[in-house]
Amino acid sequence: MAAFAVVVGIIFVSSAILYDRLRVIELAKNARIHTTDVLETLQDIMDAMVDQETGVRGYLIAGDEKYLEPYHKGIDAYTKAIQSSLCRTRRHSRRWSVKFHRVGSPIIEFVLTGADSTCG
């Protein structure tokens, strides 16, 4: 009977260790998914910035306002991507979110109000 109790005890201990390891693996998987989502959002921010740059460059070279279309689309995409990034970081990490909001909020305000209003 004592041998049976030892075997049952070993099964319980090994089950607890296995459960703990599976929980750690699940947490790591969720962190990886979140990191991938944030990196994709940051790539969207970079793409929007490139679109804005392309529009300004085309306008400066040609002097035709039709070349500003990528610039205006880039502003919209940039604002959406920044807001999405702020939401994603807010949900994940309070410390990172505070740092990101300190930088991101003035950028969004600048984009929404436009550079013309700040240049006097």
Secondary structure as GFF3:
##gff-version 3
##sequence-region A 1 120
A	DSSP	alpha_helix	2	62	.	.	.	ID=ss1
A	DSSP	three_ten_helix	65	68	.	.	.	ID=ss2
A	DSSP	alpha_helix	69	92	.	.	.	ID=ss3
A	DSSP	alpha_helix	94	113	.	.	.	ID=ss4
A	DSSP	alpha_helix	115	118	.	.	.	ID=ss5
###
